[in-house]
């Protein structure tokens, strides 16, 4: 265990038995960790984090097994892939080897001390806060037990409870999988050695980012998808183009269902259902990257009176409130987005509403952007074309290729593009989808335009666009919209 678990004294007055009562309990140390500051100095606050006993777990998914380490790996992978791009442009570079232990230790040598420091601060940094290590479970409305690694139980009740318990990797029910020795995104980044080959189950964000990372380091990567495209939740033009590009870089098996998994010595074997029967894959490492599930079941949310959505998320309203007065939820455990920037926004909403119960604010989820840090980069916000069609929303589109702007032409980019959707009468932007270099950066002014109601005509015409710079991709896409 990292650091000592705090033993909480029992309270003997005003509450049942040995149950301790406090002003606020926060379950989870990700975005929930940011709620308490000096404004809460007169509150008695208890944090509960289930994973503190694991290496580098305090601070949540993003810090330890998500956004931060993966992007550090993505940047390293981009550097490793530079020789391929250079060769195309007439520059002679070479990729000799990836020193995986050095890469891994550099990354977690920076991350782990941050996790440790965050834990120590919550244990000792503020007189009014304490940290319990272990799994919190509801025993009733606004009542909890926390069981630590030693089996010791602490009972808590609180005036206010914030559930920010996060999510965990989804593990499909496949015969033999549990016995095969597989990895998830929670463990694969701490591999002892770089494998020669890897099979990745999944077709979403995590799967394609990991495929990019490990393929760039020389691993033979095979991606197995149940559907006919990768990233199928994206705009169909982006998903179609990306799937074609991915098929040129990795061994991509589409429309495959996993029948069973077993192990033969040091190799894992994956058996797939195909139209022609059964297909067998072998690799050194199996990575299961089929998504993440909310931890609502681990905390027994329903015992606490909380309602669950069909996918297991805790149901909240726009103020992040649950149906139980005084209980709030945020982040992956309640949000369909599973994005750090969304969880951070929701944490700000909860902090305000805890302090100002008569002046509640709402989280604005209208224009939630996301990015996929694979190769090529992808970023999106708003409606996809298929969503507009399904919902009967009138729209026009414009597509601008990178090759059609000066900087893209100079780069000789042949696959990237920006696609915009807009209201044909008002020019209001409805959606934006970019695939290509710097897509997560290029999309930001479009997010701003959508958030603050800047129409496409005004955005395109009433400001300067630097030439010959990458943002001309956005300018030309805006100008290409067939508006009334």
N, C-alpha and C positions, 0 to 999 in steps of 0.2 A: 504494500500500500504506500502511496506517495504521501508522506506526512501523516500525522496522527488524526484519527477521526475524533471530533469533539464529543465529549460525553455531556449530554444536556441534563441539568438537574431537574428533578421532578417538581411539579407545582402541586401543592396540596390544598389550595384554597380556590373556591369558585368554579371548579371544573371536576369532571368525573375522574376519580381515582388518581393515577399518576400522570394524567395527560397534561402536557405543557401547553399553555395558550400564549400565542404571540400575535402581534399586529399583522404580520405578513409572512407567508411562506412562498418561496419561488422554487418550483421544481424544474431543474435544468440550468446549466451554466453556459449556454450558447448566447443567443440574443437576450435571454432573460437576465443574464449577468449584467447587462448595461442599464437595467431599470433603476437600481438603487444608487443614489448619489447624495450630496449634502442636503438635498431637499427632504430626505427621509431620516434625518439625524434623530428625530424624536420618535421614530418607529422602531420597534423590536422586530428584527428581520431574521428569518432562518432560510438559508439556501440548502437545497438538497440536490446532490449530484450522484447519480448511480455509478458513474464510471471512473471515479477518482482513483480507484484501486488499480486501474489499468495504466499502462505506460502512456503518458501524454494525453490524457483524456479530458482534463478540465478545459472548458472553453467551447465545447460543442463540436458539431460535425464540421463546420466550415474551417475552423482552425486546425483540427487534428486529422481529419480523414476526407475533407472535402475541398472547398475552394482554394485554400492557401497552398497546401502541399501539391495538389494537382496542377495548379498554375505554375508553381515553381518547376514542376516536372515538364509541363508543356513548354515553358521557355527553354529549358535545357534541350527538349526534343527538337524545337525549332532550330536551335543552334546546330544540333547533330544533323539536321536535314539540309543545312545551308549548302553543302557541296553539290547536291543534286540541282538546286536552283542556280548555283554559280556556273555549273557546267553548261547549262542551257544558254547562259548568257556569255559564254566564252571565257570564263575564269576557271582556272585549274585549282580546285581544292580537293581534299580527300578526307573521308571519315575513316579513322583507323580502328577505334574501339570506344566503348562506353564503360567507364569504370563504375559499375553500379554501386558497390559499397560506398565509394567516395561520393557519388551523387546522392544516394539515400542519406548518408550521414551528414552531408552538408545541409540538406533540407531539414531533417528532423533535429539536427544540432541547433538550428535556429528556432524551430517550432516548439520543441519540448520545454525549453526554459520559459517560454511565454506561458505555456499551460501551467507549469509549476508555479510561476510567479502569480498567475491569476488565482490559483488555489490558495497560496499563502496569504495573498491580500484578503481574500474572503474569510480566511481563518483568523487573521490578526490585524488587518488593516483598518477596520472601523469598529469602534466599541459597541455599536448597536447591532452588528451583524455577526452571525455564526454560520458554520458550514457543517452539515451532516452528510456523511458519505454512506451511500447505500441506496437501495431501491425504495422509492416512496409508493405507497399504495393507499388508495382511499378506503376507509372503513365506514364512511357515511358522509353526509353533506358537510363539507368543510372540516373533516376529520381525516387524519392520516396516520399510518405507521411507517417508520423507516427502519429497514433491516440492513445492517451493515454486513461486511464480509465474515465477521466472526459470529454472526447470528444474533447479535444483540439488537433489541427492538426499542425504538423510541416512539412514543405516541405524541401526536401534535394536533392541535386545533388552532384556527386562526380566524381573525376577522376578515382577512382578504387572502386569497390564494391565486397565484399565477402559475398556470400550467404551461411550461415551455420545454417539455420533455423530449422534443425532437423526434427523430425517426431512426430506422435501422435498415440495413439491406434486406430486400425481399429475397427469399430463398424458395424457389418453386418446389413443388412436391414431385420430385423425379425419382424413380426407383434407383437406388444405389448412390445417389448424390451425396448423402450425408456420410457415407463410408468411403468416399473417393478421395477425400483430402482436397477440397476446393478452396478457392479464395474469393473474397468479396473486395469491394473498394476500401473497406475498413482495414484489410490486412495486406493487400497486394503491394502497396507502396513500401512495405517494410520487408520484402523478400530478402533472403540472405544472399542469393546470387541471381543474376539475370538469366532467365531460361532461354533455351534455344528456340522453343516454340510455345505458343499459348493459344488456347481456344477460349473465346469470349462469348458467353451466352447473353444476348441482349442487343437491342438496336436503338437505344435511346442515348441521351446525353452522356451518361457515364461510360457506356460501352464504346462509343466512338472516340471519346477523349482518351480513354485508356488504350484503344487500338492505335491511335496516333502516337502516343507516348512510347509504347513498347516497340512498335514497328520502326520508329525512328532510331531506336537503339540497336536495331539489327535482329529483333525477335521476329520469327515467322508467325504472323498473326492470322487466325481464322475467326471470322465473326459469324455467328449463327443467329439468324433472325426468323421469327415466326411469320412475319409479314413479308410483303413483296417489295418493301422499300425500307431503308434506314431512316431514322428520324421522321417517322410517318406523321407525327403530330404537328410538324412544321408545314408551312405553305407548300402545296404540292409541287410547285416548280422547283423550290429549293430542295425538297426531299428527293425528287427525281434526279436532279443534277448531282446532288451530293452522292447518292447511291451509285451513280455511274462512275464518279471520280474515285470513290472508295473501292469499287471493284477492280480498279487498275492498281491500287496500292496494297490491298489486302486480299486474302482469300475470303470472299463474302458468299455465304450460303443463305439464300433467301427461301421463304416459304418452307421452313424446316421446323418440325416439332421434335423435341428431345424425347426419345423413347426410354433410354436408361443410361446410366453411367457406371463404369467400374474401373478398376485399376489393375494394370499388369506390370508388376515390378515398379519401376520409377515413372512409368507412363500412365497417364489417365486416358481412358477411352470413352468417347461420347458416341452413342448410337442414335442416329436421326431417322425419323420417318420422312420418306420422300414419295413422290408420285410413282416411283419405280420400285419401291420396297424399302430396304434399310441401307443406311450409309454409315460408315464408321470413320471417326476422326481420332487421332492420337496426338498427344502433346505432353510437354513437361509440366505445364501449369494449366489448370482450368479456372477461369475467372467468371463468376456469376455476377452479371451486371444487368439485372432485369428490373431495376428500380428500387425504390425505398418505401417502407410502410411506416405509418405513424405509430408511436409508442403508447398509444392510448390504452391498449390492452395490458401492457406491463404495469401501468399505474392503476388498473381497475377503475377506469374513469366512470363507468356506469354505476358502480357501487356508490360513487360520490354524487350520484344524481345527474351526471352530465349526459347529454345526448350525443349520439354518434351519427355521422353521415354514413352513406352506404359503403364508402371505402375505408371506414374506421376512423376518420378524422373526427375530432371533437367539434361539435357544432357551436359556432359563435355568431353574434350579430356584427354590424359594422363598427361597433365600439369595442370589439373583442370580448364582449361579455358572453358568458354561458347562461343557460336558463337558471342556474343557481346563483342568487344574488351574492356578490362578493367573490365569485370565482371567474377568472379570466383565462383565456388561452391565446397563444400566439405561436408563430413559426410552423415547422413541419408537422407538429402534432395536431394542428387545426387548419392549416392553410393548404389549398390545393396546389400552390405554386412551388413550394419547397425550394425557395431561393433566399439567400442570405439578405439581400437588400429588402426583400419583402418582410422578413422576420424583424429586421432592424426598424423598419417603419412601424410595424405593429407594436414593437416594444415601446416606441415613443408614444404611441397612442395609449397603451396601457399605463405607462408612467404618469401621463397627464391625467388620465381618468381616475387613477388611484388617489391623486392629490386633489382633484377637483370634481368630486362626485356630482355636483350640481351644474357642472359645465362640461359635459361629456363631448369629446370629439370623435370623429369617425375616421377609419383608415380608408384612404382613396385607392381602390384597386382597379380603377378604370384602365390605366395604361401601364401595365406591368411588363417591362422589357426582360428579355433573357438573351444569353449568349451561349454558344457552344464553342469551346476552345479546342477544336480539332483542326485538321488541315483539309480544306480551307476553313477559315473562321466563318461563323454564322451568328447573326444577331436578328432579333425580331421583336416587334411590339404591335399590339392591336390585332385586328382581324386578319385571318388568313382568307384566301379567296374561297376556299371550300366552306368556311364558316359563314361568310357573307351570303353564299348561295343557299345554304341550309336555312338561314334565318330570314331569307327574302329581303336582304338589304340591298338597295340600289347602289351601284358602285361603278367606277371606271378604274382601269389600271394603266400603269406605265412601267416599262422595264428598261433600265439603262445598263449596258454592259461596261465593265471596267475598260475593256479594249476600246471603247468609244470615247474615252476622255484622255487627255494628253498624258497624264501620269500613268494611267493604266496601260496606255499604248507603249510608253517607255519601258514599263515593266514586262511587256509582252504577256500580260495576263490574258488567258483564253477561256476561262471558265467562270469568272466572277461576275455578279450583277446585283443591282438593286431593283426591287419591285415595290411599287407603292400602290395602295388602294385609296380612293378618295370619293367623296360624295360628288356626283357629276354637276350638281347645281350650285353648291356652296363652296366647293373646293376644300371642305373639311377633310383632313387626313383620317382615314379609318384604320390603316395598317401599313407597316413597313417591314420589309424583309431583305436582308443583305447577306450575300455570301461572297467572301473574298477577303483580301488583305485589310486589316484594321476594321473589320465590320463592327465589332463592339464599340469602337470609338466613333465611327461614322454615323451610327444610328442615334447618338445622343441628341443632336439638334432636332431630329424628327420627334423624339420623345418629348422634348421641350415644346415643340409646336403643337403637338396633340394635347399636352397637359394645359397649355395656356390659350388654346383656341386660335392659333395662327394658321390661316388658311394657306393652301399651296401657292396661290398666285402671289400673295404678299410675301411669303417666305422666299420665293424664287426671285422676285423682281426688286424688292425694296431693300436689299442689302448687297454688299460686295461679296463676291466669291473669289478667293485667291486663285490665280492661274499661274502655273499649271499644277494645282494641288489636288489631293484625293477628294476633298469635299465637292469638287465639280461633278462627281458621280451623283450626289444628291441634287445639286442644282439642275442637272440635265434630266434626271428622273422627274423632278417637279415640273419642269417645263414641258415634258412629254405627256403629261396628263391631259386627256381630251375633255376639258371642262366646258360647260355651257357658256 
